[in-house]
Amino acid sequence: MKRKNWLTIVLACGLCCAGTASAQQQPDFSKVELKVTKVTDNIYMLSTPVAGNIGVSIGADGVAIIDDQFAPLAPKIRAAIALLSDKPIRFVINTHWHGDHTGANESFGRNGAVIVAQGNVRKRMSAKQIGSISGRETPASPDGALPIITFAESATLHYNGDDLEATHLPAAHTDGDVVIRWRQANVIHMGDTFFIGDYPFVDNNSGGTYLGLIAATEWALAIADDSSRIMPGHGPLSDKRGLQEFHDMLVTVRERIMKMIRQKKTLEQVVAAKPTADFDAKWAGSFWKPDQWVGRVYVDLRRAVR
C-alpha cells in the first residue's frame, strides 16, 4: 500500500469505527504485511501502513504488547509474534482509544490477554464517540474489547526483567494518552503523541489539545537521552533527535499562529500567511494538506486563549 494513503485509512477506519472498519472504507487486510523491527534483544516494533505501531516485549514471563491495530489483523500479529516467542500474549496496553490501536483488543482478550489502559480509554470505548474529522458516530465497543485494568496517572508492569512504566499525558492526542517507557532498556513508545512524516492529528472531540501535545513531547524529551529508542504512533523507529525535531516544529508553528491570533487575524488570513511553508516538505505527508492542518491548529489555539 502506498504511504500517501495510510493515514487517510487510519483516520477513516480508526476514528469512524473503533473496533472494525466499515466495508466501504476498510483496506484489504489480507494484503497488509507486518514489518518487524528489532529494537533490543527482547523488544520489537510491529508496523503496517494502515494502523498504529505495536511495541512487543518478549521474555521468560511471556509476551506483552503495546496496542494491537485492527481486529482483522490479529491473526497476522499473532503469527509475527510467534516467530519471536513461543510464550503466550499475557498483556495488552493501549496507548489511547482509537480503533487502529485497540481494534484487536477483543480478540486478544478472548485468548487470555489482560487489557490495560488509562481510565479515559475505557470510558470512551464504553460509549459512542463522534469523529472530530468525519463527524460520524463510532458505536461503543463490545464488552470483551474494553480494558479490564485501568489507572489514573501511572502504572508499572514488572515484566521480562524490565519495568514498563505507563504515564498518562493528559489532553494531548486525546484525553487518555499514555507513554510507555521500558526503564532498563531505555525504550519509549509514544503512541500518537508522536508522528513521523505527517503533521499530527489532535482529536479535539476526544479531549486532545495542541498545547497538550507539545507538553507530551516535552515530558518525553525530559526522560529520554541520546541512547533512547523511541517508537512513534506512526512512522519508523526514531530517537531523541527525531522527537526533538517534531517538538520544535510544533512549537514554531504554535508561536507563528499565536502571534497572528494576538493580532486579531482571521482564520482565512492565517491560512493565507502559510505559517508552515518551510515545514511542508517534511511534514505534509499523507493526510493533511497544509492549509487544513493550519486551520485546525488555529481553531484549537483560539479556543485555548479565550
Steps between C-alpha positions, in 0.01 A plus 500: 500500500633843407605710794294797384183305579581358843392782729182556304409138571610522862279801568206368302511155655640582841276796580180403323501140619696438819476124477482424129504701183191528284489294184509813289808646665707205611813397314551145386645368824601176329763697309633695798851393598656540843852636526703384800769734632739377768550765767692300762555129562151467649311806369358530150279736303233367264372742238262508205403781261142506636520514879700603805836351593500207741768469766585142599674377817611136497674293766463232763186658644316493168404763246359848561396725214437872478192554278357245258377667177178383329308181578554336157876529551504303827595166332791666319613666822491167682693332220769768504536478876513118488820532297650701787372302799309184578361659817137618531395863457408584857454879490381765257557863597305757298659841445156656427154400380514535119411190302830469315659444843224305681309321226637155583444533877207262497691234310802511729285525814300197392826308478606586852675837482430760767412837343644800686444871431451842652150547639379734226571233239244267656252788539525595133490144375194436717291771333439624148746761374474761225796532263651846511584483128223287352222595741394137488388300798721224635291249695606377840745209492385155612565414862772255405704778341502725806807535723445303821777675696505879492698767681492876541854633482750216471550125522803273480519149359801314639555258216776319316772649718393861443260760635243610242384836630176638359450872563185696421561817299167683512328696223760419233396288199195400711416518870615141560851495354775309674867476417666167578861495617714190538721642773793259482499465121462877447223454245192724478169443318333837442170388351347774288666781693781458243462476123780472244455634149153648556352791684337351810132445562359654817160348578321796657176302535691255720653765724820552302668841474791639304659647813464167678670326209798733534507436874504125436804527275677716759431243770645223285804706400573554869526126570678407175870513427717457193482120532121478523308315232159660447199343328257750349132421462555500123823496306841333535693443822657825617709654777528814711626700205193407296265584786679832555448589134129419528471707818684797351272501197193501725634786711601712202158460341333581832696823536430611146128438524469640853664821385238539228220415743619781729497727194131409454565327169212297364519132412518588133784745558699250705461227240598743223819591692630141453656466847617145430655561158855413608380177666266369233757303302572284806171496688218543246481128443207277421190657648515867590532767239693782668205741484274243667744437781564871558127553523462233767793636700358853479160392631662297779726787611218756478302284739799477735547876534139596563 
